[in-house]
Amino acid sequence: MRSFAIDDRNTITEKQAMVMTLDICVSYAWIRKVFMCKQTEINELIDSGDLTGAIKLIIGLYRLPNQFIKRVGYSAKSLPITATAAMQLETPVGSTRPIAGTLLFTASKPDVTSIPRYRLLHVITHELAHARMNLDDHKLRHSEFATDVLALLVSGNAQDFSDQMNDVFMEYGYIRPDLYRTVFATLHRHAENIYL
């Protein structure tokens, strides 16, 4: 059973965007710290075509349980999704926490590896964010907006967001362009902090 996420991008207000972004920073700034330490290695793996190695490394950075991601699939065109990828989570009846997940890409592996690195990193970190937030039973786990904020926190640079990241969100993400300033400013202020 796939844990559901709601495309809430059109209902988020500026104040909600700020509060949700701060909540994600408080909950998950630690992932950004470990990602930054491994970013060069991740980039090299992706650039060399070792997508499996990059995904495994990012799974470890998200501190997902061993063997939680059962497989990574490609050419999953039969899925009822229009996105580049999807995370299917297996959650037992009566539980809110998943026990396993499958990361599925709609394109073939060669096509996925041809996606620009900045976008591919965002896609991977977004899908793994679904798993992390659901495992934590995080209050924002059903929000695609919050999941995208977590992906941006992890894969983006909170001090210098690139124009390429803006392009990703305009075409692929769940953060409306009118909320970029609020989200980016909140990330800039809080992403580098570790909250205990």
N, C-alpha and C positions, 0 to 999 in steps of 0.2 A: 504494500500500500504506500502511495506517495504522500508524504506530509504536504499539505497544501500551503501555497503562498498566494497572497492576493496582490494583484497589480493595483496598488494604491496611489500611483504617481499623480493622478489628477485630483486627489482629495487632500493631499498634504498641504497645509498652510505654511507660511514662512516661519511662524513661531514653532509649529510642530517639527519642521525640518531642523531647526536649531536644537530643540530639546532631544529629538531622536538621534541626531549626530553626536551630541554630547554624551548621551547614554551609550552609544556604540563605542565612543572613545574610552569612556570609563570602564566598560566591560571588556574591551578587546585591544587596547593600545599595546599590550604585551605581544600580540601577534605581529604588529608592525615592527616592533623592535627586533624580533628574531628573523623576520623576513628581510629586513635591511641588512642583517649580517650575512645572509645567504643569497642576496639578490644577484651578485655577479655570477655565482655558480648556477643559479636558476636561468639567468639570461644565456649563459654559455650552453647549457643543456638544450634550451629551446632553439638557439641559433644553430646547433649541431644536428638538430632533427630528433634529439632524444626526448620526445614529449613525455614518454612514460617515466623517465628518470626525473624530469622536472615536476610532473604531477606527484610522484611519490615523495619528493623532497617537500613540496608544498603541503601535502597531507601531513607529513611529520611536523611541519611548522604550526599547523592548525591543532596539533596534538590530538588528532583523531585516534581512537583506539586501533591497535594493530588489527589488520585484516578487516577494518570497518568498511572500507571501499572494496567491495568484492571484485569489481572489474571496471575497466574503462572501455566503452564501446564506441564504435565509429559507424557511419552510414546508417544511423538510426532514423531513416526518413519516414518510417511508418508511425513514429510517435506523433501524437496530436499536439505538437509544439511548433511554433514558428521561430523560436530562438535558435541560436547557434548551438546551445547545449542545454542539458537538463540534469538535475540530480534526482534520481528516484530513491526515496528512502523507504526502508522496510521497517514498519512500526507495528508491534504486536497489538492486537485488539485490546482495548482497555488501557493502553499506555500512551503517553505523550512523547516518549523518547524512542528514537529509532535504534535499531540494533545493527543495521547494515545499510549500505548505499551503493548505487551504481551511477557512475558519471557517464552520460551519453552525449555524444556529439552527433549532430544531424549530417555532417559532411564526412567524407572519407578521411583517413589519416593523412594522406598527402595534401588534401585540401585544407585540413585543419592546420597542418604545419606551415602552410603558406599564408596564414592570417598574420598580419603585423603583430610583432611581439607585444607591444603595449596593449593591444586589444585582446590577444590571446590570454595574457596574464590576467586581465580584468575578468574575462569569461571564466577562467579556471577558479580564480579566487572568489568570484560571485557564487559559483555552484558549490564550492567547498564551504562557503559561508552559510549556506542553507544547512549543511550537515552540522557544522559547529553550533549554530544558534539553536537548532532543534535538539541536539544532544544536551545543551545547557538548559533547555526548556526556557529560553530567553523570552521575555515578554513581547519582543518585537519580531519573533521568529516567523510570523506569518506575513510580514511586510516586505514586499519586493524592494521598496524604497530603502528600508533599513538594511536589507541584504546588500544592496548596491553600495550603500555608504560603507559597510564593512569591507566590501571588496576594494573600494577606493582607498580606505584607510590602509589596508594591507598592501596593495600593489602600487598605489600612487605615492607621490612625494608631497607630503603635507605642507612643505615650505615653498614648493615651486611647481604647482600644477601646470602641466604642459597643455598646449593648444590641442595636441593629439588626444588627450584625455577628454577634453570638451567635445571633440568630434565623436568619440566613442559614445558618450552619453546622448548626444543629439540623435544618433542613429540607432543605438542599441540598448541604452540604459533606462533606468526607472527614475532618474532624477531629472526633473524638468529644467530647462535652461534658465527660467526665472528664479530658480532656487540655487543655482550654482554659487552665487556670491555668499549666500548664507551658509551653505554646506562647506564650501572651501574655507571661509573665514573661521568657522567653528573648528574644522579639522586643523587649520593652521595654528589656532590657539591651544588645542588640546591633544592632538595626535601624538606628540612627542612625550607626553606625561605618562607615567605609570601610576595608576590609582590602586591603592591598597584597601 
